Amino acid sequence: MKQLMLKVSSINGISVRLTAERWAHIVEEHCELAGMREDVLETVSCPDWIFKGGYDEYLAVRKFKSGKYLVAVYREVDDDGFIITAFLTKRISYLNKKERIWSK
């Protein structure tokens, strides 16, 4: 059975999609995210912060579980958005060196 693509709205009101192919790639690279697809989508739709990444990317960040942060990297092109990757980190200091473009 083919999994459906999931979408949420970013803080800019852009529909951001997470395809089954992209999700499979994310959990292959970051197995600790298995079972956290809804958390990744929620990080894009309800972040604590958004930082500017390279290559016109946004890094949506949400504090998650005792000192860890969930980072969802996505891109918005015109009225279309898509998630590139996601990961958990404790090292938030490198994000603070980036331009913060939105805060809760």
C-alpha positions in Angstrom: 0.0 0.0 0.0 1.4 3.3 -1.0 1.7 6.0 1.7 0.2 9.3 1.0 2.0 12.6 1.0 1.4 14.7 4.1 1.1 18.5 4.2 1.1 21.2 6.8 1.1 25.0 6.5 4.3 26.9 7.4 4.2 30.1 9.4 4.2 31.9 6.0 1.0 30.1 5.1 2.7 28.0 2.4 1.7 24.3 2.1 4.8 22.2 3.0 4.8 18.6 1.9 6.5 15.5 3.3 6.5 12.7 0.8 6.8 9.0 1.6 10.1 8.9 -0.3 11.5 11.8 1.7 10.3 10.3 5.0 12.0 7.0 4.2 15.2 8.9 3.4 15.0 10.8 6.7 14.5 7.8 8.9 17.2 5.8 7.0 19.7 8.6 7.9 18.3 9.4 11.3 16.7 6.2 12.7 16.0 8.0 16.0 13.1 9.8 14.2 11.2 6.6 13.3 7.7 7.0 14.5 8.1 10.8 14.8 6.7 11.9 11.4 3.9 13.9 13.1 6.5 15.7 15.3 8.5 16.7 12.2 5.3 18.1 10.6 4.4 19.9 13.7 7.8 21.4 13.9 7.2 23.1 10.5 3.7 24.2 11.4 4.3 25.2 15.0 8.0 25.9 15.5 9.7 27.6 18.5 12.1 29.3 16.1 13.0 29.5 12.4 16.5 30.2 11.2 17.7 30.9 7.7 19.7 28.0 6.3 21.9 27.8 3.2 20.4 27.5 -0.3 17.2 29.3 0.6 16.3 26.7 3.3 14.5 27.3 6.5 15.4 25.5 9.7 12.3 25.1 11.9 13.2 24.2 15.5 11.1 23.0 18.3 12.3 22.1 21.8 11.7 18.4 22.3 12.2 16.0 25.2 14.6 17.0 27.9 17.1 19.3 26.3 16.8 18.0 22.7 15.7 20.0 19.7 14.0 18.7 16.6 15.1 20.5 13.5 13.1 20.3 10.3 14.8 21.6 7.2 12.5 22.8 4.4 12.3 25.0 1.4 9.5 27.3 0.1 9.4 28.0 -3.6 6.6 30.4 -4.6 3.5 28.8 -3.1 5.0 25.3 -2.8 7.1 23.9 0.1 8.8 20.6 0.9 10.7 19.1 3.7 14.3 18.2 2.9 15.5 16.5 6.1 15.0 16.5 9.9 17.1 15.5 12.9 17.4 15.7 16.7 20.2 17.6 18.3 21.3 18.9 21.7 23.7 21.3 20.1 21.6 24.4 19.6 24.6 26.8 19.8 25.4 26.4 16.1 21.9 27.5 15.2 22.3 30.7 17.3 25.1 31.7 14.9 22.5 31.7 12.0 20.0 34.4 11.3 16.9 33.9 13.3 14.0 35.0 11.1 11.1 34.1 13.4 10.5 33.3 17.1 7.5 32.1 19.0 
